[in-house]
Amino acid sequence: MTDTVTVVVSRVMPAPPAVVFDEWLDPEALQEWMCPNPVRVVEVTVEPRVAGTVRFDVDDSGTRVLISGQFLTIDRPRLLRFTWSNSNWEDPSQASIVAVTFEPVGVDETLMSIEHTLLPTSEFESFHSGWIDTFAQLAARLTSTVR
């Protein structure tokens, strides 16, 4: 068994939980905000049901990376859990787990938290900074589309 790490990131989003939650299941939205720039999501597959596929075809500065997983929990608008594997990891079959929680705070705001567990140790920095940047991109999208 490889050593693994957990990345935890939280941010208040400028929209109610149901709106923020739905961004995670909308392929067009995900293409816009998932993965930190300049990494681009080229194609998204989302089957929003337990055991359904979640898949991101990514262009990382000219390198194609496939991120794939399956939904474990879909509890709108509170919790999303899914597995996550990267084709460019040392062991591409290694599955990590992403849990995203959505808690209402203030007026029409959501405390969105992610706990990404079972990550390869070598990926901690990349995913920690990556989720922070990705959350910022989602916040910017919500600001421009909700208000």
N, C-alpha and C positions, 0 to 999 in steps of 0.2 A: 504494500500500500504506500502510495506516495504521500509525502507531507502535504497538507492543504492549509489554506488560510481563508479567513472570512473578511469581506469588505462590507462596511456599513456606512451608508450615506443618507442624510435626511435634508429636506428642503421644503419650505412653505411654497406652495403653488398658488397662483392667482386665479383659482377657479374652484367650484365645489367638487367634492369627491367623485360624483358620478361622471362629471365632465373629464376630470383628470384620468380616472379609471378607463374611460372609453378610448382615450388616446393610445392606450397600450394594446387595444384590439383593432385599431383602424390601420390597415396596411398603408394607405396614403399618408396618414399622419406619421406613422413610424418611419416611413422612408425619409420624411423631412427632419425628424429630431433624433432618431436612434443612432447611436455611434458618434463619438466626438469628431467634429471637423478637424482636419480635412478628409477623414475617412467617410466614405459615402455608402449608403445602403442602395444597392442597385435594384434588388428585387426582394419582396417580402411575401411570405406565406403565413397566414394566421387562420387556424381553425379553432375558433373560440369555444371549445368544449373540453371537458376533462379527457385526457389522452389525445387531444387534437395536436396537430403540428404547429410549431412556431419555428420559422426559418428566416434568416437574414443572409442574403447574398451580398457580400461587402467588397468594395474596392478600397484597399488600404494602400494608397500611393502606388497604384499599378499592380499590386498583389491581390489576387482574389482569395477571399477567406469566406468559408461557409460556417455560419453559426446556426446550430440546429438544436431543437429540444421538443419537449412535450409539455402540455399544460397538466399540472397536478391538481390545482385548486383554482376555481373561478368563482369568487364570492363577491359579486358586484354590490356596492361600490367599495368594499372593505379590503379585499385581499386577492392577490394574484400570485400563484406559485408555478414555476416551470423549470424544467431542466435546461441546461445550457452547455453545449460542447463547441469547441473551436477547432476547425480543421488545421490550424497552424500551431496547435499545442504540441508539446513533445509526445504526448499520448492523445491523439485526436478522439479516442473513444471515451476518454475520461469525462464524466458528467458532473457538472457543478449544479447548484440549485439557487435560483433567484426567487426571493420572496419580496413582494412589494405590498406595503400597507398604505392605506389612504384614510386619514383621520380628519374630520372636519375641525377647523380652527377659525376663529374670527368670523367675519361675514364673507361668505363665498370664497373661502380659502381652504386649502387642504395641506396637512402635513403629510408629505409623501416620503416614505422611508424604504430603503432597499437593504436587504441583507443577502449578500451573494456568498454562499457557503461552498465548501469543497473545491475552492479554486486551487490550481497548482501554485505552490509557494512563489515560483518565479513570476507569476502574473499579478501579484498584489499591487505593485505601484501602477502598472498599466490600467488595471481595473478601477483602482481607487480614484485616480485622476480622471479616468474615462467616464465613470458614473457621475462625478461632479460636473464635468463639462456637458455630459448628456442631459443632466437635470437642468442645467442653465439653458440649454437649447430648448427643452420642453417648456420651461417657464417663459422664455421669449415668445415661443409660438402661442402659448395660452394668452399672453398679454396682448398679442396682436389679433387673435381670433375672438377672444371673449369680450373684450372691452369695446 
